[in-house]
Amino acid sequence: MNKNFHLAIQFVTDELKGFYDRGGSFKALNQKGRSEKLNVFSDSFDWKANLKLASKDFHAFDSLKRYCAHLIRAEKIIPVELKHWIADHLEGIVQETKKPKGGVATGLENNFLIPRLVEKVAVNFDLYRTRNDATEANSACDAVHQAILLIPEAREIKSRQYRTIKKAYEDAKALGIFVGN
């Protein structure tokens, strides 16, 4: 393995340690991704329409919860109707609507932490982003893979194998999140 590859592993290890030391978690990023998919961060979020549907529609219910959380974190004014709704939910008066069969999108597909690390490593350490299975294991995806295995907190990351890291990178690239590539 070349020197750049070892430096790349150390870089990713430091990045991930910093992420976890600052209280980050992959699960929390996935949840933010779900909120993003539900458009709750948008100024045009229609909380009134969701409130009308919340007793029957899981996505409307989930959107409202997330919207209230967003307003609280952003220290924005929560409309009175929403204050009462969330208080009723917290007290168990308003029950959470059941999730649809087959589950719901988690937000994982919006979580670009791993693909962004791959891109950063490729650019900063002059490594190929991916490799084919017959090539020596020293691509940016390999460096991210090796670093994830070194961080105990990173056990929560489901995409710990080279192949899933490569797929996450390729999916993110197909979505066009890396400008100029």
MDTraj code that builds the backbone (N, CA, C; nanometers):
import mdtraj as md
import numpy as np

residues = "MET ASN LYS ASN PHE HIS LEU ALA ILE GLN PHE VAL THR ASP GLU LEU LYS GLY PHE TYR ASP ARG GLY GLY SER PHE LYS ALA LEU ASN GLN LYS GLY ARG SER GLU LYS LEU ASN VAL PHE SER ASP SER PHE ASP TRP LYS ALA ASN LEU LYS LEU ALA SER LYS ASP PHE HIS ALA PHE ASP SER LEU LYS ARG TYR CYS ALA HIS LEU ILE ARG ALA GLU LYS ILE ILE PRO VAL GLU LEU LYS HIS TRP ILE ALA ASP HIS LEU GLU GLY ILE VAL GLN GLU THR LYS LYS PRO LYS GLY GLY VAL ALA THR GLY LEU GLU ASN ASN PHE LEU ILE PRO ARG LEU VAL GLU LYS VAL ALA VAL ASN PHE ASP LEU TYR ARG THR ARG ASN ASP ALA THR GLU ALA ASN SER ALA CYS ASP ALA VAL HIS GLN ALA ILE LEU LEU ILE PRO GLU ALA ARG GLU ILE LYS SER ARG GLN TYR ARG THR ILE LYS LYS ALA TYR GLU ASP ALA LYS ALA LEU GLY ILE PHE VAL GLY ASN".split()
xyz = np.array([
    [0.0847, -0.1190, 0.0000],
    [0.0000, 0.0000, 0.0000],
    [0.0882, 0.1240, 0.0000],
    [0.0448, 0.2240, -0.0712],
    [0.1267, 0.3434, -0.0805],
    [0.1027, 0.4374, 0.0381],
    [0.1942, 0.5327, 0.0508],
    [0.1891, 0.6278, 0.1622],
    [0.0590, 0.7084, 0.1622],
    [0.0166, 0.7513, 0.0443],
    [-0.1084, 0.8286, 0.0350],
    [-0.2271, 0.7512, 0.0901],
    [-0.2301, 0.6210, 0.0642],
    [-0.3414, 0.5395, 0.1113],
    [-0.3434, 0.5360, 0.2646],
    [-0.2288, 0.5193, 0.3268],
    [-0.2214, 0.5199, 0.4740],
    [-0.2614, 0.6562, 0.5304],
    [-0.2174, 0.7623, 0.4655],
    [-0.2565, 0.8970, 0.5078],
    [-0.4069, 0.9179, 0.4917],
    [-0.4620, 0.8615, 0.3852],
    [-0.6059, 0.8729, 0.3610],
    [-0.6850, 0.8017, 0.4709],
    [-0.6409, 0.6837, 0.5104],
    [-0.7079, 0.6103, 0.6190],
    [-0.7034, 0.6934, 0.7472],
    [-0.5878, 0.7514, 0.7771],
    [-0.5756, 0.8332, 0.8977],
    [-0.6663, 0.9565, 0.8903],
    [-0.6731, 1.0170, 0.7735],
    [-0.7596, 1.1335, 0.7533],
    [-0.9057, 1.0980, 0.7811],
    [-0.9535, 0.9888, 0.7216],
    [-1.0932, 0.9480, 0.7409],
    [-1.1174, 0.9102, 0.8871],
    [-1.0218, 0.8432, 0.9481],
    [-1.0340, 0.8070, 1.0897],
    [-1.0505, 0.9325, 1.1738],
    [-0.9684, 1.0326, 1.1484],
    [-0.9783, 1.1596, 1.2221],
    [-1.1123, 1.2294, 1.1964],
    [-1.1564, 1.2284, 1.0709],
    [-1.2849, 1.2903, 1.0361],
    [-1.3996, 1.2218, 1.1103],
    [-1.4007, 1.0893, 1.1093],
    [-1.5078, 1.0159, 1.1757],
    [-1.5022, 1.0322, 1.3275],
    [-1.3810, 1.0290, 1.3839],
    [-1.3687, 1.0514, 1.5292],
    [-1.4226, 1.1890, 1.5654],
    [-1.3890, 1.2893, 1.4868],
    [-1.4389, 1.4249, 1.5100],
    [-1.5906, 1.4312, 1.5008],
    [-1.6454, 1.3627, 1.4024],
    [-1.7908, 1.3575, 1.3844],
    [-1.8575, 1.3003, 1.5098],
    [-1.8063, 1.1891, 1.5590],
    [-1.8644, 1.1265, 1.6782],
    [-1.8331, 1.2059, 1.8050],
    [-1.7139, 1.2646, 1.8140],
    [-1.6791, 1.3459, 1.9310],
    [-1.7696, 1.4684, 1.9446],
    [-1.8181, 1.5190, 1.8322],
    [-1.9094, 1.6342, 1.8342],
    [-2.0549, 1.5926, 1.8574],
    [-2.0749, 1.4647, 1.8866],
    [-2.2097, 1.4162, 1.9157],
    [-2.2866, 1.3697, 1.7940],
    [-2.2203, 1.3575, 1.6808],
    [-2.2875, 1.3135, 1.5595],
    [-2.3214, 1.1657, 1.5645],
    [-2.4181, 1.1280, 1.4851],
    [-2.4488, 0.9856, 1.4673],
    [-2.5056, 0.9657, 1.3275],
    [-2.4781, 0.8503, 1.2733],
    [-2.5267, 0.8155, 1.1409],
    [-2.6788, 0.8078, 1.1426],
    [-2.7342, 0.7542, 1.2519],
    [-2.8800, 0.7450, 1.2660],
    [-2.9433, 0.8841, 1.2625],
    [-2.8828, 0.9797, 1.3333],
    [-2.9372, 1.1157, 1.3336],
    [-2.9323, 1.1763, 1.1935],
    [-2.8250, 1.1506, 1.1202],
    [-2.8172, 1.2005, 0.9829],
    [-2.9264, 1.1394, 0.8961],
    [-2.9546, 1.0106, 0.9176],
    [-3.0625, 0.9463, 0.8423],
    [-3.1964, 1.0113, 0.8752],
    [-3.2174, 1.0453, 1.0020],
    [-3.3422, 1.1090, 1.0417],
    [-3.3545, 1.2479, 0.9795],
    [-3.2448, 1.3215, 0.9766],
    [-3.2463, 1.4527, 0.9098],
    [-3.2784, 1.4342, 0.7615],
    [-3.2242, 1.3279, 0.7025],
    [-3.2530, 1.2988, 0.5625],
    [-3.4006, 1.2714, 0.5397],
    [-3.4626, 1.1976, 0.6327],
    [-3.6074, 1.1721, 0.6216],
    [-3.6851, 1.3032, 0.6315],
    [-3.6462, 1.3880, 0.7254],
    [-3.7130, 1.5174, 0.7398],
    [-3.6995, 1.5993, 0.6118],
    [-3.5817, 1.5937, 0.5527],
    [-3.5572, 1.6639, 0.4270],
    [-3.6492, 1.6110, 0.3169],
    [-3.6628, 1.4775, 0.3089],
    [-3.7505, 1.4165, 0.2086],
    [-3.8949, 1.4597, 0.2279],
    [-3.9358, 1.4787, 0.3529],
    [-4.0734, 1.5191, 0.3822],
    [-4.0926, 1.6696, 0.3681],
    [-3.9856, 1.7396, 0.3346],
    [-3.9901, 1.8830, 0.3057],
    [-4.0224, 1.9698, 0.4278],
    [-3.9931, 1.9195, 0.5483],
    [-4.0319, 1.9950, 0.6680],
    [-3.9452, 2.1181, 0.6932],
    [-3.8317, 2.1292, 0.6282],
    [-3.7447, 2.2455, 0.6479],
    [-3.7831, 2.3615, 0.5557],
    [-3.8753, 2.3355, 0.4663],
    [-3.9147, 2.4357, 0.3678],
    [-4.0101, 2.5388, 0.4284],
    [-3.9934, 2.6632, 0.3868],
    [-4.0856, 2.7692, 0.4300],
    [-4.2270, 2.7452, 0.3767],
    [-4.2374, 2.6653, 0.2719],
    [-4.3689, 2.6397, 0.2128],
    [-4.4356, 2.5133, 0.2689],
    [-4.3789, 2.4543, 0.3745],
    [-4.4387, 2.3343, 0.4339],
    [-4.5813, 2.3663, 0.4782],
    [-4.6777, 2.2869, 0.4332],
    [-4.8188, 2.3109, 0.4623],
    [-4.8610, 2.2307, 0.5855],
    [-4.8349, 2.2865, 0.7023],
    [-4.8651, 2.2152, 0.8266],
    [-5.0151, 2.2002, 0.8480],
    [-5.0940, 2.2935, 0.7985],
    [-5.2400, 2.2853, 0.8160],
    [-5.2972, 2.1647, 0.7409],
    [-5.2515, 2.1441, 0.6187],
    [-5.2982, 2.0287, 0.5404],
    [-5.2543, 1.8986, 0.6074],
    [-5.1321, 1.8961, 0.6570],
    [-5.0830, 1.7764, 0.7255],
    [-5.1582, 1.7514, 0.8553],
    [-5.1944, 1.8568, 0.9251],
    [-5.2696, 1.8429, 1.0500],
    [-5.4058, 1.7774, 1.0235],
    [-5.4691, 1.8140, 0.9132],
    [-5.5988, 1.7552, 0.8779],
    [-5.5869, 1.6058, 0.8478],
    [-5.4742, 1.5656, 0.7921],
    [-5.4541, 1.4260, 0.7515],
    [-5.3866, 1.3403, 0.8583],
    [-5.3310, 1.4015, 0.9612],
    [-5.2442, 1.3322, 1.0570],
    [-5.3093, 1.2140, 1.1278],
    [-5.4381, 1.2191, 1.1509],
    [-5.5027, 1.1093, 1.2231],
    [-5.5184, 0.9836, 1.1374],
    [-5.5010, 0.9974, 1.0037],
    [-5.5195, 0.8835, 0.9134],
    [-5.3947, 0.8482, 0.8339],
    [-5.3052, 0.9427, 0.8201],
    [-5.1910, 0.9252, 0.7301],
    [-5.0598, 0.9347, 0.8071],
    [-4.9840, 0.8256, 0.8057],
    [-4.8580, 0.8219, 0.8800],
    [-4.7616, 0.9311, 0.8343],
    [-4.7490, 0.9511, 0.7045],
    [-4.6527, 1.0488, 0.6533],
    [-4.6897, 1.1905, 0.6972],
    [-4.8187, 1.2214, 0.7002],
    [-4.8629, 1.3529, 0.7494],
    [-4.8306, 1.3661, 0.8978],
    [-4.8572, 1.2611, 0.9749],
    [-4.8279, 1.2617, 1.1179],
    [-4.6778, 1.2799, 1.1413],
    [-4.5984, 1.1997, 1.0712],
    [-4.4527, 1.2045, 1.0846],
    [-4.3998, 1.3417, 1.0426],
    [-4.4544, 1.3965, 0.9352],
    [-4.4130, 1.5293, 0.8891],
    [-4.4396, 1.6349, 0.9948],
    [-4.5563, 1.6282, 1.0572],
    [-4.5898, 1.7263, 1.1610],
    [-4.4948, 1.7177, 1.2804],
    [-4.4670, 1.5968, 1.3253],
    [-4.3721, 1.5798, 1.4371],
    [-4.2378, 1.6431, 1.4027],
    [-4.1916, 1.6122, 1.2848],
    [-4.0615, 1.6612, 1.2415],
    [-4.0633, 1.8132, 1.2210],
    [-4.1739, 1.8638, 1.1710],
    [-4.1873, 2.0081, 1.1528],
    [-4.1835, 2.0792, 1.2878],
    [-4.2535, 2.0238, 1.3865],
    [-4.2510, 2.0827, 1.5213],
    [-4.1087, 2.0799, 1.5778],
    [-4.0392, 1.9692, 1.5595],
    [-3.9002, 1.9594, 1.6067],
    [-3.8139, 2.0654, 1.5387],
    [-3.8347, 2.0829, 1.4094],
    [-3.7597, 2.1847, 1.3344],
    [-3.7871, 2.3250, 1.3903],
    [-3.9131, 2.3552, 1.4145],
    [-3.9477, 2.4873, 1.4678],
    [-3.8847, 2.5093, 1.6052],
    [-3.8849, 2.4072, 1.6873],
    [-3.8246, 2.4185, 1.8203],
    [-3.6748, 2.4427, 1.8086],
    [-3.6068, 2.3617, 1.7271],
    [-3.4612, 2.3769, 1.7129],
    [-3.4237, 2.5116, 1.6520],
    [-3.5045, 2.5589, 1.5586],
    [-3.4776, 2.6871, 1.4927],
    [-3.5259, 2.8051, 1.5764],
    [-3.5852, 2.7740, 1.6910],
    [-3.6400, 2.8758, 1.7814],
    [-3.7372, 2.9675, 1.7094],
    [-3.8225, 2.9037, 1.6292],
    [-3.9269, 2.9772, 1.5570],
    [-4.0577, 2.9637, 1.6338],
    [-4.1501, 3.0500, 1.6046],
    [-4.2811, 3.0478, 1.6704],
    [-4.3608, 2.9284, 1.6199],
    [-4.4163, 2.8518, 1.7142],
    [-4.5015, 2.7384, 1.6793],
    [-4.6460, 2.7857, 1.6847],
    [-4.7197, 2.7701, 1.5752],
    [-4.8607, 2.8102, 1.5760],
    [-4.9371, 2.7399, 1.6899],
    [-5.0345, 2.8080, 1.7455],
    [-5.1091, 2.7583, 1.8615],
    [-5.1691, 2.6202, 1.8349],
    [-5.2297, 2.6010, 1.7183],
    [-5.2890, 2.4707, 1.6856],
    [-5.1860, 2.3587, 1.6926],
    [-5.0651, 2.3869, 1.6434],
    [-4.9581, 2.2860, 1.6468],
    [-4.9092, 2.2628, 1.7898],
    [-4.9012, 2.3672, 1.8700],
    [-4.8618, 2.3507, 2.0103],
    [-4.9559, 2.2541, 2.0806],
    [-5.0854, 2.2724, 2.0590],
    [-5.1837, 2.1844, 2.1224],
    [-5.1746, 2.0422, 2.0682],
    [-5.1532, 2.0298, 1.9371],
    [-5.1419, 1.8971, 1.8758],
    [-5.0221, 1.8219, 1.9315],
    [-4.9057, 1.8867, 1.9355],
    [-4.7856, 1.8184, 1.9833],
    [-4.7969, 1.7888, 2.1328],
    [-4.8586, 1.8779, 2.2098],
    [-4.8798, 1.8524, 2.3526],
    [-4.9723, 1.7311, 2.3706],
    [-5.0771, 1.7239, 2.2900],
    [-5.1671, 1.6079, 2.2961],
    [-5.0936, 1.4799, 2.2591],
    [-5.0063, 1.4874, 2.1617],
    [-4.9273, 1.3694, 2.1236],
    [-4.8340, 1.3290, 2.2379],
    [-4.7660, 1.4247, 2.2967],
    [-4.6727, 1.3942, 2.4053],
    [-4.7438, 1.3329, 2.5266],
    [-4.8673, 1.3731, 2.5498],
    [-4.9439, 1.3190, 2.6633],
    [-5.0157, 1.1885, 2.6287],
    [-5.0092, 1.1474, 2.5029],
    [-5.0728, 1.0227, 2.4636],
    [-5.2187, 1.0373, 2.4238],
    [-5.2656, 1.1591, 2.4150],
    [-5.4043, 1.1834, 2.3731],
    [-5.4175, 1.1577, 2.2233],
    [-5.3226, 1.2074, 2.1473],
    [-5.3167, 1.1825, 2.0030],
    [-5.2153, 1.0701, 1.9824],
    [-5.2622, 0.9585, 1.9319],
    [-5.1754, 0.8436, 1.9092],
    [-5.1061, 0.8542, 1.7734],
    [-4.9847, 0.8038, 1.7701],
    [-4.9121, 0.8028, 1.6436],
    [-4.9837, 0.7123, 1.5439],
    [-4.9955, 0.7595, 1.4225],
    [-5.0562, 0.6824, 1.3154],
    [-4.9635, 0.5663, 1.2808],
    [-5.0208, 0.4498, 1.2533],
    [-4.9397, 0.3321, 1.2232],
    [-4.8647, 0.3491, 1.0917],
    [-4.7425, 0.2973, 1.0922],
    [-4.6619, 0.3000, 0.9704],
    [-4.7257, 0.2101, 0.8654],
    [-4.7122, 0.2462, 0.7398],
    [-4.7675, 0.1603, 0.6342],
    [-4.6899, 0.0285, 0.6262],
    [-4.7554, -0.0746, 0.5763],
    [-4.6874, -0.2035, 0.5572],
    [-4.5712, -0.1836, 0.4624],
    [-4.4626, -0.2506, 0.4922],
    [-4.3434, -0.2379, 0.4095],
    [-4.2495, -0.1290, 0.4575],
    [-4.2900, -0.0544, 0.5603],
    [-4.2035, 0.0483, 0.6181],
    [-4.2041, 0.1779, 0.5395],
    [-4.1168, 0.2668, 0.5815],
    [-4.1059, 0.3983, 0.5185],
    [-3.9605, 0.4272, 0.4845],
    [-3.9411, 0.5184, 0.3928],
    [-3.8051, 0.5592, 0.3570],
    [-3.7386, 0.6206, 0.4796],
    [-3.6156, 0.5801, 0.5054],
    [-3.5475, 0.6208, 0.6277],
    [-3.4713, 0.7509, 0.6165],
    [-3.4353, 0.7895, 0.4991],
    [-3.3486, 0.9055, 0.4829],
    [-3.2062, 0.8644, 0.4534],
    [-3.1781, 0.7338, 0.4589],
    [-3.0434, 0.6847, 0.4302],
    [-2.9965, 0.7301, 0.2928],
    [-3.0887, 0.7322, 0.1966],
    [-3.0495, 0.7710, 0.0612],
    [-3.0135, 0.9191, 0.0515],
    [-3.0456, 0.9977, 0.1536],
    [-3.0060, 1.1388, 0.1579],
    [-2.8820, 1.1601, 0.2450],
    [-2.8347, 1.0552, 0.3091],
    [-2.7203, 1.0658, 0.3983],
    [-2.5932, 1.0482, 0.3156],
    [-2.5275, 1.1588, 0.2876],
    [-2.4118, 1.1548, 0.1991],
    [-2.2787, 1.1629, 0.2740],
    [-2.2775, 1.1323, 0.4031],
    [-2.1535, 1.1372, 0.4805],
    [-2.0460, 1.0483, 0.4177],
    [-2.0788, 0.9235, 0.3941],
    [-1.9801, 0.8290, 0.3407],
    [-1.9383, 0.8666, 0.1977],
    [-2.0318, 0.8914, 0.1055],
    [-1.9889, 0.9309, -0.0296],
    [-1.9043, 1.0583, -0.0303],
    [-1.9367, 1.1531, 0.0555],
    [-1.8570, 1.2766, 0.0600],
    [-1.7165, 1.2501, 0.1124],
    [-1.7044, 1.1587, 0.2084],
    [-1.5702, 1.1219, 0.2555],
    [-1.4899, 1.0561, 0.1440],
    [-1.5549, 0.9697, 0.0670],
    [-1.4867, 0.9050, -0.0462],
    [-1.4363, 1.0105, -0.1431],
    [-1.5209, 1.1055, -0.1781],
    [-1.4822, 1.2102, -0.2731],
    [-1.3679, 1.2951, -0.2175],
    [-1.3779, 1.3323, -0.0915],
    [-1.2749, 1.4143, -0.0282],
    [-1.1396, 1.3421, -0.0279],
    [-1.1426, 1.2150, 0.0043],
    [-1.0196, 1.1341, 0.0068],
    [-0.9610, 1.1219, -0.1339],
    [-1.0450, 1.0965, -0.2315],
    [-0.9964, 1.0823, -0.3697],
    [-0.9257, 1.2092, -0.4158],
    [-0.9857, 1.3235, -0.3853],
    [-0.9295, 1.4518, -0.4286],
    [-0.8034, 1.4857, -0.3482],
    [-0.8116, 1.4737, -0.2161],
    [-0.7002, 1.5160, -0.1302],
    [-0.5798, 1.4227, -0.1336],
    [-0.6017, 1.2940, -0.1658],
    [-0.4918, 1.1974, -0.1590],
    [-0.4629, 1.1307, -0.2931],
    [-0.5213, 1.1877, -0.3991],
    [-0.4952, 1.1415, -0.5348],
    [-0.5144, 0.9900, -0.5492],
    [-0.6312, 0.9434, -0.5043],
    [-0.6648, 0.8016, -0.5151],
    [-0.7831, 0.7857, -0.6100],
    [-0.7916, 0.6697, -0.6737],
    [-0.9119, 0.6385, -0.7498],
    [-1.0270, 0.6301, -0.6508],
    [-1.1438, 0.6713, -0.6946],
    [-1.2596, 0.6694, -0.6053],
    [-1.3032, 0.5266, -0.5746],
    [-1.3083, 0.4427, -0.6767],
    [-1.3483, 0.3030, -0.6623],
    [-1.2477, 0.2163, -0.7368],
    [-1.2716, 0.0890, -0.7344],
    [-1.1860, -0.0058, -0.8068],
    [-1.2723, -0.1231, -0.8501],
    [-1.2182, -0.2052, -0.9389],
    [-1.2884, -0.3301, -0.9693],
    [-1.2369, -0.4367, -0.8719],
    [-1.3054, -0.5473, -0.8643],
    [-1.2722, -0.6489, -0.7633],
    [-1.1334, -0.7099, -0.7806],
    [-1.0776, -0.7047, -0.9000],
    [-0.9476, -0.7656, -0.9249],
    [-0.8302, -0.6733, -0.8901],
    [-0.8583, -0.5466, -0.8662],
    [-0.7536, -0.4482, -0.8418],
    [-0.7138, -0.4467, -0.6948],
    [-0.5887, -0.4062, -0.6699],
    [-0.5409, -0.3941, -0.5318],
    [-0.6290, -0.2966, -0.4533],
    [-0.6530, -0.3305, -0.3286],
    [-0.7467, -0.2547, -0.2447],
    [-0.6829, -0.1273, -0.1901],
    [-0.6762, -0.0248, -0.2737],
    [-0.6272, 0.1042, -0.2241],
    [-0.6957, 0.2224, -0.2927],
    [-0.8248, 0.2113, -0.3053],
    [-0.9056, 0.3214, -0.3584],
    [-0.9559, 0.4062, -0.2419],
    [-1.0197, 0.5167, -0.2737],
    [-1.0778, 0.6013, -0.1694],
    [-1.1855, 0.5243, -0.0917],
    [-1.2650, 0.4426, -0.1613],
    [-1.3654, 0.3598, -0.0919],
    [-1.2988, 0.2631, 0.0054],
    [-1.1848, 0.2086, -0.0340],
    [-1.1117, 0.1180, 0.0555],
    [-1.0624, 0.1918, 0.1795],
    [-1.0139, 0.3142, 0.1615],
    [-0.9656, 0.3929, 0.2757],
    [-1.0798, 0.4216, 0.3726],
    [-1.1960, 0.4575, 0.3192],
    [-1.3122, 0.4831, 0.4050],
    [-1.3522, 0.3544, 0.4756],
    [-1.3523, 0.2448, 0.4039],
    [-1.3850, 0.1143, 0.4619],
    [-1.2909, 0.0807, 0.5782],
    [-1.1617, 0.0954, 0.5553],
    [-1.0629, 0.0633, 0.6593],
    [-1.0798, 0.1529, 0.7815],
    [-1.1046, 0.2804, 0.7591],
    [-1.1206, 0.3754, 0.8703],
    [-1.2458, 0.3445, 0.9517],
    [-1.3557, 0.3118, 0.8844],
    [-1.4799, 0.2795, 0.9553],
    [-1.4576, 0.1623, 1.0502],
    [-1.3802, 0.0654, 1.0056],
    [-1.3540, -0.0521, 1.0895],
    [-1.2704, -0.0185, 1.2132],
    [-1.1984, 0.0929, 1.2093],
    [-1.1138, 0.1332, 1.3229],
    [-1.1890, 0.2119, 1.4306],
    [-1.3083, 0.2607, 1.3989],
    [-1.3830, 0.3473, 1.4908],
    [-1.4947, 0.2670, 1.5574],
    [-1.4858, 0.2437, 1.6881],
    [-1.5898, 0.1650, 1.7558],
    [-1.7308, 0.2239, 1.7402],
    [-1.7440, 0.3554, 1.7463],
    [-1.8757, 0.4186, 1.7340],
    [-1.9370, 0.3955, 1.5963],
    [-1.8534, 0.3704, 1.4974],
    [-1.9004, 0.3547, 1.3599],
    [-1.9679, 0.2199, 1.3358],
    [-1.9792, 0.1388, 1.4407],
    [-2.0526, 0.0116, 1.4252],
    [-2.1962, 0.0362, 1.3821],
    [-2.2483, 0.1550, 1.4137],
    [-2.3866, 0.1882, 1.3766],
    [-2.4043, 0.2037, 1.2254],
    [-2.2954, 0.2247, 1.1541],
    [-2.3029, 0.2436, 1.0085],
    [-2.3248, 0.1080, 0.9429],
    [-2.4349, 0.0958, 0.8736],
    [-2.4692, -0.0322, 0.8102],
    [-2.3827, -0.0584, 0.6870],
    [-2.3412, 0.0468, 0.6183],
    [-2.2620, 0.0312, 0.4961],
    [-2.1136, 0.0272, 0.5314],
    [-2.0734, -0.0806, 0.5982],
    [-1.9357, -0.0936, 0.6452],
    [-1.8472, -0.1713, 0.5486],
    [-1.9038, -0.2378, 0.4513],
    [-1.8266, -0.3194, 0.3587],
    [-1.7882, -0.2371, 0.2357],
    [-1.6789, -0.2764, 0.1730],
    [-1.6327, -0.2049, 0.0547],
    [-1.7441, -0.1912, -0.0493],
    [-1.8126, -0.3006, -0.0794],
    [-1.9147, -0.2996, -0.1854],
    [-2.0287, -0.2014, -0.1552],
    [-2.0716, -0.1938, -0.0296],
    [-2.1821, -0.1024, 0.0030],
    [-2.1336, 0.0426, 0.0042],
    [-2.0086, 0.0645, 0.0411],
    [-1.9519, 0.1997, 0.0356],
    [-1.9405, 0.2439, -0.1107],
    [-1.8928, 0.1537, -0.1953],
    [-1.8813, 0.1831, -0.3383],
    [-2.0187, 0.2132, -0.3976],
    [-2.1190, 0.1327, -0.3632],
    [-2.2545, 0.1554, -0.4147],
    [-2.3096, 0.2893, -0.3658],
    [-2.2887, 0.3218, -0.2389],
    [-2.3363, 0.4502, -0.1855],
    [-2.2700, 0.5652, -0.2608],
    [-2.1409, 0.5520, -0.2883],
    [-2.0696, 0.6553, -0.3640],
    [-2.1265, 0.6674, -0.5050],
    [-2.1430, 0.5542, -0.5733],
    [-2.1935, 0.5563, -0.7109],
    [-2.3355, 0.6125, -0.7176],
    [-2.4185, 0.5788, -0.6186],
    [-2.5556, 0.6318, -0.6140],
    [-2.5535, 0.7832, -0.5957],
    [-2.4679, 0.8309, -0.5053],
    [-2.4576, 0.9754, -0.4810],
    [-2.4064, 1.0474, -0.6056],
    [-2.3098, 0.9864, -0.6713],
    [-2.2564, 1.0457, -0.7939],
    [-2.3642, 1.0528, -0.9014],
    [-2.4451, 0.9466, -0.9120],
    [-2.5538, 0.9460, -1.0104],
    [-2.6565, 1.0543, -0.9822],
    [-2.6718, 1.0904, -0.8540],
    [-2.7634, 1.1980, -0.8182],
    [-2.7043, 1.3365, -0.8467],
    [-2.5742, 1.3398, -0.8782],
    [-2.5098, 1.4654, -0.9145],
    [-2.4669, 1.5513, -0.7968],
    [-2.4367, 1.4886, -0.6821],
    [-2.3987, 1.5719, -0.5674],
    [-2.2547, 1.6201, -0.5733],
    [-2.1738, 1.5614, -0.6618],
    [-2.0345, 1.6045, -0.6745],
    [-2.0209, 1.6896, -0.7990],
    [-2.0115, 1.8175, -0.7822],
    [-2.0034, 1.9106, -0.8942],
    [-1.8689, 1.8921, -0.9652],
    [-1.8732, 1.8827, -1.0956],
    [-1.7515, 1.8753, -1.1749],
    [-1.7005, 1.7357, -1.1996],
    [-1.7685, 1.6325, -1.1512],
    [-1.7229, 1.4946, -1.1762],
    [-1.8197, 1.4214, -1.2644],
])
top = md.Topology()
chain = top.add_chain()
for i, resn in enumerate(residues, 1):
    res = top.add_residue(resn, chain, resSeq=i)
    for name in ("N", "CA", "C"):
        top.add_atom(name, md.element.get_by_symbol(name[0]), res)
traj = md.Trajectory(xyz[None], top)
